[in-house]
């Protein structure tokens, strides 16, 4: 079980072969227990609003600044990205989707805009259903928690209207390998390559977050996202990078995000 005796600095598993069957349930348990404290934790990052504003402007550029934007934010968490996007697109139709009811409750509590709808949905579930009427899909640092990447991209393609665009933000894999070099060496003894996906598991014992299940992220080559998107019928666009200087006490440091874009073919 991932929930037992995790070391504070974390550990690493090969995502291609070693992800336990309990992984999905553990993620849901972690977010359910820690949703209020995690939200407060990231609120303390005084640079986060500027980062979300940059991503919101990028999303608007991808949508062509249309007045009829219909956006679904997947893994919306506490809804901060949609609130940033609303400032730039006051007329857009917006819905936030997350697999954790506790996080959706936190988003609803923080929202002052009744026109933003929040709904429970698991993007990795083959039965996920959202009719194909969305012309912009966004996901901010949620896709690289998911292990069922093929199912996730099929669902993204299914909800996009013809000509629609997806903007997916993930942690840069090379930077994440560098930041977690010690755990990689300790746990895998050098027996992994940058071409392999690795599951990095961490707990936060000193920041008010209950380690009932560890926070986790899958560090995978960007080519794996591209391959899953192409298999789902989406066309990849250029990859951009965004650096983010975190300022949360002992977690201060520079993160690097990759902004992946994909488009669904327009109707003939």
Number of C-alpha atoms within 10 A of each C-alpha: 11 20 18 10 11 19 13 14 14 19 22 21 20 19 18 12 9 11 16 12 10 11 19 15 10 20 22 18 20 22 22 16 17 22 23 17 15 19 17 12 16 14 14 13 16 13 15 17 14 12 17 18 17 15 21 22 17 15 23 17 11 17 21 10 13 13 12 12 20 20 25 27 23 24 25 26 29 24 26 19 21 24 21 19 22 17 12 15 20 12 14 17 17 22 20 26 23 23 22 22 19 20 27 25 17 16 26 18 11 13 17 10 10 8 13 18 16 21 15 14 19 18 24 20 13 13 11 17 14 14 10 15 15 25 21 25 25 26 23 22 19 18 23 22 20 18 19 14 19 20 19 22 25 21 22 28 26 20 21 26 20 18 14 25 28 30 22 22 23 25 24 21 22 14 15 18 17 10 14 15 12 15 18 23 14 11 14 15 10 10 9 14 8 12 12 13 21 26 22 24 22 20 23 17 14 10 13 12 19 16 21 18 26 28 23 22 24 24 24 24 16 18 10 15 20 19 16 17 24 19 13 19 17 25 16 18 15 8 12 11 14 15 12 15 15 19 16 15 11 9 10 11 12 12 15 17 19 18 22 21 23 23 25 23 16 9 7 4
